[in-house]
């Protein structure tokens, strides 16, 4: 598009701007920043989409925040060489000059007398690569610091289960959670707890389930949440197969029975069809006796 503006423009100003932008875009510095931003956007994309969803799963979002912090640190520690190689390969492919990293870096638009007396390596590695990652990491830590993510995930989980936790429970829960986290960190007997079921077991063994009853109730709810969520997702997915156009006028009770048979088909596979027929026969007195399934098939 810029080339067309440069070729077709009748005035000097747009031609000059187009030419200057083309030169900037065909420079190693621009390509480096572009690839760095694409890398960062790729790392943050999953979390960004999760936070924009209408039906946010706060627990999953908090886990993604921790994963993002780890990936940013890994990029900072180990990602420089791979990024530089990727940028160099791109520049070589598109005939863009790759500077010697030991040469002095000259900021475009400034005279050589006012040049920034650092090497290309120092500028791109320290002043761009590390600086941008550190800014993003600081922003993430300010918005989602460790204690807030732990508390937020559990508080939001508690608010979802208002039938199990009263308003007064929610009021005291924050302080109890904070106390529990501090108490656990000071005791070495909890260092081996890698998941919630081990945490729940350890709480019962050490008596913490009675000391922190609200925390223990939350852990119980969190343990059954994946099972309940999976069942609901399976049920909604099943509706697409069972509720066809022909079954739109089906009564709710009959439709519910079909849903159960479809969702729990793994269980029904082990039930003999003859047993189902006889169970249906014995539910009420009927005018005729249903023949055995083997005879009806023959």
C-alpha positions as a Markdown table, in Angstrom:
| # | Residue | x | y | z |
|---|---|---|---|---|
| 1 | Unk | 0.0 | 0.0 | 0.0 |
| 2 | Unk | 2.8 | 2.4 | 0.9 |
| 3 | Unk | 4.5 | 1.6 | -2.5 |
| 4 | Unk | 1.3 | 2.5 | -4.3 |
| 5 | Unk | 1.0 | 5.8 | -2.3 |
| 6 | Unk | 4.6 | 6.6 | -3.2 |
| 7 | Unk | 4.1 | 5.8 | -6.9 |
| 8 | Unk | 0.6 | 7.3 | -7.4 |
| 9 | Unk | 0.7 | 10.4 | -5.1 |
| 10 | Unk | 0.8 | 13.7 | -6.9 |
| 11 | Unk | 2.0 | 15.7 | -3.9 |
| 12 | Unk | 5.5 | 15.6 | -2.4 |
| 13 | Unk | 4.4 | 15.3 | 1.3 |
| 14 | Unk | 2.5 | 11.9 | 1.1 |
| 15 | Unk | 5.3 | 10.6 | -1.2 |
| 16 | Unk | 7.9 | 11.5 | 1.3 |
| 17 | Unk | 6.0 | 10.0 | 4.2 |
| 18 | Unk | 5.4 | 6.8 | 2.3 |
| 19 | Unk | 9.1 | 6.6 | 1.4 |
| 20 | Unk | 10.2 | 7.2 | 5.0 |
| 21 | Unk | 7.8 | 4.6 | 6.4 |
| 22 | Unk | 9.0 | 2.0 | 3.9 |
| 23 | Unk | 12.6 | 2.6 | 5.0 |
| 24 | Unk | 11.6 | 2.2 | 8.6 |
| 25 | Unk | 9.7 | -1.0 | 8.0 |
| 26 | Unk | 12.7 | -2.5 | 6.0 |
| 27 | Unk | 15.1 | -1.9 | 8.9 |
| 28 | Unk | 16.3 | -4.6 | 11.3 |
| 29 | Unk | 15.1 | -2.6 | 14.4 |
| 30 | Unk | 11.5 | -2.5 | 13.2 |
| 31 | Unk | 11.6 | -6.2 | 12.3 |
| 32 | Unk | 13.0 | -7.1 | 15.7 |
| 33 | Unk | 10.3 | -5.2 | 17.6 |
| 34 | Unk | 7.6 | -6.7 | 15.4 |
| 35 | Unk | 8.7 | -10.2 | 16.1 |
| 36 | Unk | 9.1 | -9.5 | 19.9 |
| 37 | Unk | 5.5 | -8.1 | 20.0 |
| 38 | Unk | 4.2 | -11.1 | 18.1 |
| 39 | Unk | 5.9 | -13.4 | 20.6 |
| 40 | Unk | 4.4 | -11.5 | 23.6 |
| 41 | Unk | 0.9 | -11.5 | 22.0 |
| 42 | Unk | 1.2 | -15.2 | 21.4 |
| 43 | Unk | 2.0 | -15.8 | 25.1 |
| 44 | Unk | -0.7 | -13.5 | 26.4 |
| 45 | Unk | -3.4 | -14.5 | 23.9 |
| 46 | Unk | -4.9 | -17.5 | 25.9 |
| 47 | Unk | -5.2 | -15.4 | 29.1 |
| 48 | Unk | -6.7 | -12.5 | 27.2 |
| 49 | Unk | -9.4 | -14.6 | 25.6 |
| 50 | Unk | -10.2 | -16.2 | 29.0 |
| 51 | Unk | -10.7 | -12.9 | 30.7 |
| 52 | Unk | -12.9 | -11.6 | 27.9 |
| 53 | Unk | -15.4 | -14.5 | 28.1 |
| 54 | Unk | -18.8 | -13.7 | 29.5 |
| 55 | Unk | -18.9 | -16.9 | 31.6 |
| 56 | Unk | -15.5 | -16.5 | 33.2 |
| 57 | Unk | -14.0 | -19.4 | 35.0 |
| 58 | Unk | -12.1 | -17.5 | 37.7 |
| 59 | Unk | -10.1 | -20.4 | 38.9 |
| 60 | Unk | -8.8 | -21.3 | 35.4 |
| 61 | Unk | -8.1 | -17.6 | 34.8 |
| 62 | Unk | -6.0 | -17.4 | 38.0 |
| 63 | Unk | -4.0 | -20.5 | 36.9 |
| 64 | Unk | -3.4 | -19.0 | 33.5 |
| 65 | Unk | -2.0 | -15.8 | 35.1 |
| 66 | Unk | 0.6 | -17.9 | 37.0 |
| 67 | Unk | 1.4 | -19.8 | 33.8 |
| 68 | Unk | 1.8 | -16.5 | 31.9 |
| 69 | Unk | 4.3 | -15.2 | 34.6 |
| 70 | Unk | 6.3 | -18.4 | 34.2 |
| 71 | Unk | 6.4 | -18.1 | 30.4 |
| 72 | Unk | 7.5 | -14.5 | 30.6 |
| 73 | Unk | 10.3 | -15.4 | 32.9 |
| 74 | Unk | 11.3 | -18.3 | 30.6 |
| 75 | Unk | 11.3 | -16.0 | 27.6 |
| 76 | Unk | 13.5 | -13.5 | 29.5 |
| 77 | Unk | 16.0 | -16.2 | 30.6 |
| 78 | Unk | 16.1 | -18.4 | 27.5 |
| 79 | Unk | 14.3 | -16.7 | 24.6 |
| 80 | Unk | 16.9 | -14.2 | 23.4 |
| 81 | Unk | 18.9 | -16.5 | 21.1 |
| 82 | Unk | 15.9 | -18.0 | 19.5 |
| 83 | Unk | 14.3 | -14.6 | 18.9 |
| 84 | Unk | 17.5 | -13.2 | 17.4 |
| 85 | Unk | 17.8 | -16.2 | 15.1 |
| 86 | Unk | 14.2 | -15.9 | 14.0 |
| 87 | Unk | 14.6 | -12.2 | 13.2 |
| 88 | Unk | 17.9 | -12.8 | 11.3 |
| 89 | Unk | 16.3 | -15.5 | 9.2 |
| 90 | Unk | 13.4 | -13.2 | 8.3 |
| 91 | Unk | 15.7 | -10.4 | 7.4 |
| 92 | Unk | 17.9 | -12.6 | 5.2 |
| 93 | Unk | 14.8 | -13.9 | 3.4 |
| 94 | Unk | 13.6 | -10.4 | 2.7 |
| 95 | Unk | 17.0 | -8.8 | 1.9 |
| 96 | Unk | 17.1 | -6.7 | 5.0 |
| 97 | Unk | 20.5 | -5.9 | 6.4 |
| 98 | Unk | 21.3 | -7.7 | 9.6 |
| 99 | Unk | 23.8 | -5.4 | 11.6 |
| 100 | Unk | 26.8 | -6.7 | 13.5 |
| 101 | Unk | 25.7 | -6.9 | 17.2 |
| 102 | Unk | 29.0 | -5.3 | 18.2 |
| 103 | Unk | 28.6 | -2.2 | 16.1 |
| 104 | Unk | 27.4 | 1.0 | 17.7 |
| 105 | Unk | 23.6 | 1.5 | 17.4 |
| 106 | Unk | 22.4 | 4.6 | 15.7 |
| 107 | Unk | 18.9 | 5.8 | 16.4 |
| 108 | Unk | 17.2 | 6.6 | 13.1 |
| 109 | Unk | 16.4 | 10.3 | 12.7 |
| 110 | Unk | 19.3 | 11.5 | 14.8 |
| 111 | Unk | 22.6 | 12.8 | 13.6 |
| 112 | Unk | 25.7 | 10.7 | 14.2 |
| 113 | Unk | 27.0 | 13.3 | 16.6 |
| 114 | Unk | 24.0 | 12.7 | 18.8 |
| 115 | Unk | 24.1 | 8.9 | 18.5 |
| 116 | Unk | 23.4 | 6.7 | 21.5 |
| 117 | Unk | 26.8 | 5.3 | 22.3 |
| 118 | Unk | 25.8 | 1.6 | 22.9 |
| 119 | Unk | 26.2 | -1.5 | 20.8 |
| 120 | Unk | 23.4 | -3.0 | 18.8 |
| 121 | Unk | 23.5 | -6.0 | 21.1 |
| 122 | Unk | 23.1 | -3.8 | 24.2 |
| 123 | Unk | 20.2 | -1.8 | 22.7 |
| 124 | Unk | 18.2 | -4.7 | 21.4 |
| 125 | Unk | 18.9 | -7.1 | 24.3 |
| 126 | Unk | 18.9 | -4.7 | 27.3 |
| 127 | Unk | 16.9 | -1.7 | 26.2 |
| 128 | Unk | 14.2 | -3.4 | 24.1 |
| 129 | Unk | 14.0 | -7.2 | 24.8 |
| 130 | Unk | 14.5 | -7.2 | 28.6 |
| 131 | Unk | 12.9 | -3.8 | 29.1 |
| 132 | Unk | 9.6 | -4.8 | 27.5 |
| 133 | Unk | 9.4 | -8.1 | 29.2 |
| 134 | Unk | 10.2 | -6.5 | 32.6 |
| 135 | Unk | 7.5 | -3.9 | 32.1 |
| 136 | Unk | 4.9 | -6.5 | 31.3 |
| 137 | Unk | 6.0 | -8.7 | 34.2 |
| 138 | Unk | 5.8 | -5.7 | 36.6 |
| 139 | Unk | 2.3 | -4.8 | 35.3 |
| 140 | Unk | 1.2 | -8.5 | 35.8 |
| 141 | Unk | 2.6 | -8.6 | 39.3 |
| 142 | Unk | 0.9 | -5.3 | 40.2 |
| 143 | Unk | -2.4 | -6.4 | 39.0 |
| 144 | Unk | -2.3 | -10.0 | 40.0 |
| 145 | Unk | 0.1 | -10.4 | 42.9 |
| 146 | Unk | 0.3 | -13.8 | 44.5 |
| 147 | Unk | -1.8 | -13.4 | 47.6 |
| 148 | Unk | -4.6 | -11.7 | 45.6 |
| 149 | Unk | -4.7 | -14.5 | 43.0 |
| 150 | Unk | -5.0 | -17.1 | 45.7 |
| 151 | Unk | -7.7 | -15.2 | 47.6 |
| 152 | Unk | -9.6 | -14.1 | 44.5 |
| 153 | Unk | -9.8 | -17.6 | 43.1 |
| 154 | Unk | -11.2 | -19.0 | 46.4 |
| 155 | Unk | -13.4 | -16.1 | 47.1 |
| 156 | Unk | -15.0 | -16.2 | 43.7 |
| 157 | Unk | -15.5 | -19.9 | 44.1 |
| 158 | Unk | -17.2 | -19.3 | 47.4 |
| 159 | Unk | -19.6 | -16.8 | 45.8 |
| 160 | Unk | -20.7 | -19.4 | 43.3 |
| 161 | Unk | -21.9 | -21.6 | 46.1 |
| 162 | Unk | -24.1 | -19.2 | 48.0 |
| 163 | Unk | -26.3 | -22.2 | 49.1 |
| 164 | Unk | -23.4 | -23.8 | 50.9 |
| 165 | Unk | -21.8 | -20.6 | 52.4 |
| 166 | Unk | -23.8 | -17.9 | 54.1 |
| 167 | Unk | -23.2 | -14.2 | 53.8 |
| 168 | Unk | -21.5 | -14.2 | 57.2 |
| 169 | Unk | -19.2 | -17.0 | 56.0 |
| 170 | Unk | -18.1 | -14.9 | 53.1 |
| 171 | Unk | -17.3 | -12.0 | 55.4 |
| 172 | Unk | -15.0 | -14.1 | 57.6 |
| 173 | Unk | -13.6 | -16.2 | 54.8 |
| 174 | Unk | -11.1 | -13.7 | 53.5 |
| 175 | Unk | -9.4 | -13.4 | 56.9 |
| 176 | Unk | -9.5 | -17.2 | 57.4 |
| 177 | Unk | -7.9 | -17.8 | 54.1 |
| 178 | Unk | -5.2 | -15.3 | 54.7 |
| 179 | Unk | -4.5 | -16.9 | 58.1 |
| 180 | Unk | -4.5 | -20.4 | 56.6 |
| 181 | Unk | -2.0 | -19.5 | 53.9 |
| 182 | Unk | 0.4 | -17.9 | 56.4 |
| 183 | Unk | 0.1 | -20.8 | 58.7 |
| 184 | Unk | 0.7 | -23.4 | 56.0 |
| 185 | Unk | 3.7 | -21.7 | 54.7 |
| 186 | Unk | 5.4 | -21.8 | 58.1 |
| 187 | Unk | 4.9 | -25.6 | 58.5 |
| 188 | Unk | 7.0 | -28.1 | 56.6 |
| 189 | Unk | 4.4 | -30.8 | 56.7 |
| 190 | Unk | 2.5 | -29.1 | 53.8 |
| 191 | Unk | 5.4 | -28.9 | 51.4 |
| 192 | Unk | 4.6 | -32.2 | 49.8 |
| 193 | Unk | 1.0 | -31.2 | 48.9 |
| 194 | Unk | 0.8 | -31.0 | 45.2 |
| 195 | Unk | -3.0 | -31.0 | 44.6 |
| 196 | Unk | -6.2 | -30.3 | 46.4 |
| 197 | Unk | -7.0 | -33.9 | 47.4 |
| 198 | Unk | -3.7 | -34.2 | 49.2 |
| 199 | Unk | -4.3 | -30.8 | 50.8 |
| 200 | Unk | -7.7 | -32.1 | 52.1 |
| 201 | Unk | -6.3 | -35.3 | 53.4 |
| 202 | Unk | -3.5 | -33.4 | 55.1 |
| 203 | Unk | -6.0 | -31.0 | 56.7 |
| 204 | Unk | -7.9 | -33.9 | 58.2 |
| 205 | Unk | -4.7 | -35.6 | 59.5 |
| 206 | Unk | -3.4 | -32.5 | 61.1 |
| 207 | Unk | -6.8 | -31.3 | 62.4 |
| 208 | Unk | -6.8 | -28.1 | 60.3 |
| 209 | Unk | -10.2 | -29.0 | 58.9 |
| 210 | Unk | -11.7 | -28.0 | 62.3 |
| 211 | Unk | -9.4 | -25.0 | 62.7 |
| 212 | Unk | -10.3 | -23.7 | 59.3 |
| 213 | Unk | -13.8 | -25.0 | 58.5 |
| 214 | Unk | -14.6 | -22.5 | 55.8 |
| 215 | Unk | -11.4 | -23.2 | 53.9 |
| 216 | Unk | -12.0 | -27.0 | 54.2 |
| 217 | Unk | -15.5 | -26.6 | 52.9 |
| 218 | Unk | -14.2 | -24.6 | 49.9 |
| 219 | Unk | -11.7 | -27.3 | 49.1 |
| 220 | Unk | -14.5 | -29.9 | 49.2 |
| 221 | Unk | -16.5 | -27.8 | 46.8 |
| 222 | Unk | -13.4 | -27.4 | 44.5 |
| 223 | Unk | -12.9 | -31.2 | 44.4 |
| 224 | Unk | -16.4 | -31.9 | 43.2 |
| 225 | Unk | -16.4 | -28.9 | 40.8 |
| 226 | Unk | -14.6 | -30.7 | 37.9 |
| 227 | Unk | -17.0 | -33.7 | 38.1 |
| 228 | Unk | -20.0 | -31.5 | 38.1 |
| 229 | Unk | -18.7 | -29.2 | 35.3 |
| 230 | Unk | -17.8 | -32.2 | 33.1 |
| 231 | Unk | -21.3 | -33.7 | 33.5 |
| 232 | Unk | -23.0 | -30.5 | 32.6 |
| 233 | Unk | -20.8 | -30.1 | 29.5 |
| 234 | Unk | -21.5 | -33.6 | 28.4 |
| 235 | Unk | -25.2 | -33.0 | 28.9 |
| 236 | Unk | -25.3 | -29.9 | 26.7 |
| 237 | Unk | -23.2 | -31.6 | 24.1 |
| 238 | Unk | -25.6 | -34.5 | 24.1 |
| 239 | Unk | -28.6 | -32.2 | 23.5 |
| 240 | Unk | -27.3 | -31.4 | 20.0 |
| 241 | Unk | -27.6 | -35.1 | 19.1 |
| 242 | Unk | -30.8 | -36.0 | 20.9 |
| 243 | Unk | -33.0 | -32.9 | 20.4 |
| 244 | Unk | -33.5 | -33.1 | 16.6 |
| 245 | Unk | -36.3 | -31.4 | 14.6 |
| 246 | Unk | -38.4 | -34.6 | 14.9 |
| 247 | Unk | -38.2 | -34.5 | 18.7 |
| 248 | Unk | -39.1 | -30.8 | 19.2 |
| 249 | Unk | -42.6 | -31.6 | 20.4 |
| 250 | Unk | -41.5 | -34.4 | 22.7 |
| 251 | Unk | -42.6 | -34.2 | 26.3 |
| 252 | Unk | -40.0 | -33.2 | 28.8 |
| 253 | Unk | -40.1 | -36.4 | 30.8 |
| 254 | Unk | -39.5 | -38.6 | 27.8 |
| 255 | Unk | -36.8 | -36.3 | 26.5 |
| 256 | Unk | -35.1 | -36.4 | 29.9 |
| 257 | Unk | -35.1 | -40.2 | 29.8 |
| 258 | Unk | -33.5 | -40.2 | 26.3 |
| 259 | Unk | -30.9 | -37.8 | 27.6 |
| 260 | Unk | -30.0 | -40.0 | 30.5 |
| 261 | Unk | -29.7 | -43.1 | 28.2 |
| 262 | Unk | -27.5 | -41.2 | 25.9 |
| 263 | Unk | -25.2 | -39.5 | 28.4 |
| 264 | Unk | -24.8 | -42.7 | 30.5 |
| 265 | Unk | -24.6 | -45.1 | 27.6 |
| 266 | Unk | -21.4 | -46.6 | 29.0 |
| 267 | Unk | -23.5 | -47.9 | 31.9 |
| 268 | Unk | -26.4 | -49.0 | 29.8 |
| 269 | Unk | -24.1 | -51.1 | 27.6 |
| 270 | Unk | -23.6 | -53.5 | 30.5 |
| 271 | Unk | -27.4 | -53.9 | 31.1 |
| 272 | Unk | -29.1 | -56.7 | 29.3 |
| 273 | Unk | -31.9 | -55.7 | 27.1 |
| 274 | Unk | -34.0 | -58.6 | 28.4 |
| 275 | Unk | -33.8 | -57.1 | 31.9 |
| 276 | Unk | -35.0 | -53.8 | 30.7 |
| 277 | Unk | -38.0 | -55.4 | 28.9 |
| 278 | Unk | -39.0 | -57.4 | 32.0 |
| 279 | Unk | -38.6 | -54.3 | 34.2 |
| 280 | Unk | -40.9 | -52.4 | 31.9 |
| 281 | Unk | -43.3 | -55.3 | 32.0 |
| 282 | Unk | -43.4 | -55.5 | 35.8 |
| 283 | Unk | -44.0 | -51.8 | 36.3 |
| 284 | Unk | -47.8 | -52.1 | 35.8 |
| 285 | Unk | -50.5 | -54.6 | 34.9 |
| 286 | Unk | -50.8 | -54.9 | 31.1 |
| 287 | Unk | -53.3 | -56.5 | 28.8 |
| 288 | Unk | -50.8 | -58.8 | 27.3 |
| 289 | Unk | -47.5 | -60.3 | 28.4 |
| 290 | Unk | -44.6 | -59.1 | 26.5 |
| 291 | Unk | -42.7 | -62.0 | 24.8 |
| 292 | Unk | -39.1 | -62.6 | 25.7 |
| 293 | Unk | -36.7 | -60.6 | 23.6 |
| 294 | Unk | -35.2 | -63.6 | 22.1 |
| 295 | Unk | -38.5 | -64.8 | 20.8 |
| 296 | Unk | -39.5 | -61.4 | 19.4 |
| 297 | Unk | -36.2 | -61.2 | 17.5 |
| 298 | Unk | -36.7 | -64.6 | 16.0 |
